[in-house]
Amino acid sequence: MNAWICLGLAILAEVIATSALKASHGFSQWVPSLVVIVGYGIAFYCLSLALRNVPLGIAYAIWSGAGTALIALIGVVLYKQKLDPAALLGIALIVAGVLVLNLFSNSKAH
């Protein structure tokens, strides 16, 4: 499977697992808790596959940056959390950093 697809699946699984983590209420709800465990398992497995061809620093920056931005969006939409201007700026800088890595970095796969 393509390394970038694996990285995308890792991000998606991590975002689902992290969203379920809040819904698990400290692992007291068994269905969301199961989603957390399975989701993180899938996320790390897919990340390990992506790391076969994507440099570690690049993969982790994209994984964590995209995950952070998506979780912030889910927090706003699902949990009605508010983001102040500083939070929005910080998230925008994270997204900008991921874009710079993807568009302009000369880092090559090993």
N, C-alpha and C positions, 0 to 999 in steps of 0.2 A: 504494500500500500504506500502511496505517496507520503513523504515525511510531513509535508505541509497539511495534508488532510488529517494525518495523525495528530498534529499539533492543534488543529481546529477542533477535533473531537476531544482532545484533552482539555481544551479551554471550555468547551460546552459542558462536559461532564463535571468539571470543577465548579462551574457556575451553578449547575443544578444541585450539586452536593452542598455547596455553601448556602444556597437558598434554603435547602431542606434543613440545614443545621439550625437556622433560626426557628423553623417550624417544629423542630424536634423538642424544643423547650428543655434543653439540657439532657437530651436522650431519654426523656420520660414518655415520649410518644413513639411507638415502635415502628410505624410505617415511615415517617420522615427519617427516623434513625437508620432504618435499613437503606433508604435512598442515599443518605450521607455515606454509609460504609461502601455500598456498591459504586456510587458516583466517584468517590475519591479513588477507589481501586481502579476503575476504568480510566480516570484522569491520569494517574501515575503510570499505568501500563501504556497508554497511548503516548504520553510524554516520553517514556523510555524508548518507544519505537521511533518517535520523531528524532530523538537524539542520535540515532544511527547516522543521520545525514545532515542535521542542522546543528551548528555550533551551540554548545551549552549556553553561553552567555546570551546569544541571540534568541534561542528558544525560550529561555527562562524570562527574558525581558518581555517578549511578546506574550507568553503565557500569563505572567503576572499582571502586565499592563492591561491587556484586553480583559482579563478576569476582573480586575479592579474596576474598570469602567463599566462593565456589564453588571457587576454586583451593585454598584452605585445606582445604576438605572433601575434595576429590580427593586432596590430599597425605596426609591421614589415611587415607582408604579405600584408595587404590591404592598409595601409596608407603610406607605404615605410618609416616608421620611423626607425631611427638608434638607436641601443643600444650599449653603450660603455662598456668596460670591467667591470666597477663598477656596472652598471645596470644589466649586465648578472650575476655577482656574487651575487648581492642582490636577484635577482629572483631565482637563484639556492638555496640560503639559505632559501627562503620562501618555495620552493618545498621540500627541505630537512626537514624543520620543520613539514610540513604536513605529510610527510612520517614517521617521528619519532612518531608523535601523533598517526597515524594509526597503526603502527607496534609494538610500544613498550609501549604505554601508558596503564596503568591499570585503567584509568577512566572508570567508568561503567555508563550505562544508569540509570536514576532514575525510 
